[in-house]
Amino acid sequence: MKKKNDKNYLDYIPVKNPEVEYETDENGRVTVFIEWKGFYHRIAQKFFHRPRVSDIRLDGYGSFVWLAIDDMKDVHQLSEELDGKFPKMEKPLARLIKFLEILHDNHLIFWKGEERK
């Protein structure tokens, strides 16, 4: 039987990983830089000419959310801001949660109070 998760995503507070660098261009678009470390990444860099640092360009929605994360706002507050900025977006809460899950899975953010790996 699955364990019931008592936590609610709306109460989670996303925190940017301080090891992740990013920059914002003149249009407000964010580019996140990920450095690939570790044994297997070094092999891929040496033999398969993989880059040491990847740059990920976020779209307008992603850039807005990334810049709105301030280590204080919970997901509910972020969703209200997103809805205010992009009122015609379909399913803004579901899209926000999925985006935050992707950021979390790739260690770009973590949840406040969570043990970092």
N, C-alpha and C positions, 0 to 999 in steps of 0.2 A: 504494500500500500504506500502511496506517495505521502510524504510529509507535507502538511499544509504550511504554506509560507504566510506568516502573519503580516509581513510588510507590504506596503502599498507603494507602487512606483511614484505616485504623486508626492509622497513624503520624502523621497530620496533627494539628496542634495549632491549634484555633480561637482567634482573638483578637478580642475585641469592638472594633469601630470606635470610637475615642475621640470621634469627632464625633457619635455617636448618643446621644441622651439617652433615658433610660427611668425609670420609677418602678414601685414595687411597692406593691400595695394591702394591706389588712389580711389578706386571704385568701391572700397569697403570689402573686397573679396579676400578671404583668408587662405594662405598657403601654409600647411603644416609640414614640418620636416621630421622624418623618422630616420634615425640612425640605426642601421642593422649591425648588431653586435653578436658575438658568440662564434663558436667553432664552425658550425655549419654555414653561417652567413659568410665567414671569411673564406671558406672553401668556394662557395658560390661566387663570391667577388673575384677570387683569383682565377678560377678555371672557367667560369661561365660569364665573366665580365658583368656581373650584377653591380649596381651602384651601391656605394657605402651609405649614401643618404638618399632617401626617396622624398620627393615633394608631392604632396597631395593637395590639389586645389579644390576648395569647397565651393559649392554653388551659393546662390544668394541666401537660401534658407539655412544651409549649414553654416555659412559665415555669420549670419545673424545669431544663431544659437550659440556658436563658439564664442562670439564676443559677449553674449549675454551671460555666459557662465561666469559667476563671480565668487564662487565658493560660499555663497550665502543663500541664494535663491533655490527653492526646491523645484521639482519638475512641474508642479502645478503652477507656480509663478511664471516659470519659463513658458509654459503652454499659453498662459494668458497674454504674455508679451508677444509671443509668436502670432497668436490669433489677432491681436491688435495691429500688428505690422502687416500681416498677410491675411486679411479677413475672408478672402475668397478661396483659401486653401482647403482642399478636401481632407477630412479626417486629420486635423492638425495634431491632436494628442497622440494618436496612434503612430503617425509619422515621426513625431518628436521622440517618443519612447524607443522606436526602432533605431533612429539615428543615435540616440544616447547608448543603446545596447551595443551598436557597432563600435562607437568610440570606446566603450568600456572593454569590449572583447579584444580590441587592439591596443589596450593599455594607454590610450590617449587621455582618458579620464578615469577616475575612480569615485566611488560613493563615499561621502563624508562618514568617518567612523569605521570604514572598512580597512582591513589589514591589506597592505600592499604586498604584492609578490615580487 
